[in-house]
Amino acid sequence: ITVTDLVKESYARISEVDSKVQAFLALNEDRALAQAKELESKLGQTDNGLLFGMPIGVKDNIVTKDLRTTASSKILGNFDPIYDATVVNKLQAADAITIGKLNMDEFAMGSSTENSHFQKTKNPWNLETVPGGSSGGSAAAVAAGEVPFSLGSDTGGSIRQPASFCGVVGLKPTYGRVSRFGLIAFASSLDQIGPITRNVEDNAYMLQAIAGLDPNDSTSANVAVPDYRKALTGDIKGLRIAVPKEYLGEGVSEEVRQSILAALKVLEGLGATVDEVSLPHSKYGVATYYLLSSSEASANLARFDGIRYGYRAENAENLIDLYKKTRAEGFGDEVKRRIMLGTYALSSGYYDAYYKKAQQVRTLIKQDFDQIFEQYDVVVGPTTPTPAFKIGENIDDPLTMYANDILTIPVNLAGVPGISVPAGFSKGLPLGLQIIGKHFDESTVYRVAHAFE
Ligand code: GLN
């Protein structure tokens, strides 16, 4: 099989199933085929990259030079970036091939990919259910066999939750592990790009290619990147696993609880020890997250004004009117809801009561994890409280939608890495096991995930 065959196979699969799954927003076919030819000519001649010839899908909030990048928003509906994100450059340097751009919730705000301005992606396991979100296109494309690798972003669960719903492997790296340069910002203190793949080994390869310090992102960390593949030994004897009681308690469905209890038995059978612990502040996670992330979003989204990027409203009477009309017409309801909430929380007189308080609770949530990690190697629990829900089921009820993130959000607030790996099915829908590690210890997270899968 040649690289060209591989790339053609990916596009053939997309033509076969994407009219149903609706994961892709834009395709890169001519350039991908040209790149495949180029790679073939250098096969074996020089050092071939880690992902040589591998077809990759990219979430649409990661900028790609001359390839339409909308973040699934009308306001960026005609935006063609003039540069590549650092992760895209790194994948290119690893000889991977960009196949196209993947659907998502507008500006990564959502848990079902129903907030895209353009289309609703379906869960390949059951087309009546959501793929999760906000990286729903990225998870669905891998699950449907359209691409073997994709990039997602995770601010409050947006890689792990859709990975869980679609039965694939998704990792949110430690905050700072992967450069955010070229990621369209939602909440900058939480956003992290990460890999979505069919199995743990592929995931480790992809992280290897994208991780590391980037002078273009001052929050990317100067921490050595280990060889993640060395962690895939299958050996977890003596490893100490903590299970927070809050992660199997109220709000978590019985089917999910049972599948996690079964997973813990498997891990014990492999020689790990399992103890119950507590994350006492995790119950404040959702409230803290929606306050902080909306505050940051209200600032980050101020740049979309009809002047610099994308959509511009017609018939404006003056500059202020142009801003107003552009933003009123260009943003969807969920994005407006967050901008209003964030602007309110940051306004003078309310700052101490809301934003500052939320920052303090964030520290408490992080300290809960720090304490557990003094004695344990990983924290394990479900990724989501339920399997995938029906399209339309939660769309008119933002609070129920937000509650979906209860098990993923504390990980972003603490900045630690977390993975979702498939852990069985309920009524034909996949369930995910979440494995959370210490800061910059993706290796141990992969070690456990690989031994389990
Ligand atoms: N569902 C969460 C939200 O709507 C998480 C999104 C994300 O991680 N990008 O904010």
Residues whose N, C-alpha, C, O or C-beta is under 5 A from the ligand:
A	BS01	LIG	A108 M109 G110 S111 G133 S134 S153 D154 T155 G156 G157 S158 D405
